[in-house]
């Protein structure tokens, strides 16, 4: 059984060390995130569906990878945080770009 953990905003922000680097093209999949993703209750977190991985960002200290997955909610990404030292999923965070950056969305569409 996979245990899922929704990160609080302060926990999520603690996974950042600037500058974050886009490692989408070069990241090695040391951790299979998909069993974790499949264990999520999409209704509970307010998502109609998930898309593919859009980006992978690594913090400057190489502690965490943040795997950004598109969702069925406008300007909202599901971020799976991978602890590189433990080679395990640390948790997930729902990143609402509208809320984070003050972007007003128009029509509902997937990201």
N, C-alpha and C positions, 0 to 999 in steps of 0.2 A: 504494500500500500504506500502510495506517495503522499507525503504530508505537504500541503501547500501553506504558504505564509505570505499574507498581504503586508507589505512594508508600509509603515507610517511615513509621512513626508520627511521627518527628520532622519529616519533610518535610510531612506532612499538617498537623500542629499549627502549623507555620510559616505556614500559609495562613489562620490565624485572627487577627483583630484585634477585640477586644471593643469595643462590643457587636456581635454578629452580628445582621444584620437580615433578617427574613423578607421577601423580595421576590417571592414566588411569584406574586402577582397582578399585579405591575408589571414584572417582568423582561422585557427584550427578548431574543429569541433571536439574539444577534449571532453565536454559534457553533453550528453544527449538531453536537451531541454524538453523534448516532445512528450515523454511520459508525464512530466510536471505540467505542461500545458494542457494535456488531455485530462488531467485530474481536476482542473479548474472548473468551477460551476459558473458558466457564462451568465446565466440568469442572475446569480447572486452578485456578480460584479457589474452587471448592467450592460452586457455586450450581446448583440444579436449573433455575431459570428466573428471568426478570426480570419485574417489573410496570411500571407507569407511574411517571412522575415524581410524587413526593409533595410535595416542597418545594424551594425554591431559597433559599439564604441567601447574603448578601453580607457580606464583612468590613467593618469600620468605615472602613477606608482605601480601600475600593472597588478593591482589587487583584484579589480572587478572588471568583467565585461558586462555591458548592458545590451541585451538583444532586443531590438525594437520590432514588434510585430504589429502589422496593420490590423485595424478592427472595423467593424460595421458601424462605428460611430464616427461622425465627422470630426476630424482633427484630434482623434484620440488614439493613442498607441498603448499597447500592452508591453511593458518593459519587464523582461526576465533578467534578473541580476544573478550573474554567475560569479561565485567566489573562486578565483583562479588558484589560490593557495590550497584550498580544500577540494578543488575539482568537484564542486557540487553547486546546485542551485541554492542561492541565498534567500530568494523570495521574488515577489512580483510587485509591480506598481502600475497603476493606471495613470498614464500621463495625458492629461487633457490640455492640449496646446492652447485652446481658447481661453481656459482659465489661467494657465501659466503665463501666457504672453499677451492676454487681452485681445485676442483675435476674435472677431465676430464671424460666426459661420453663417452661410446662406442656407442653401438646401442641404438636406441630409444626403450624404454620400459617403462611401467607404474611403478610408485613408490607405 
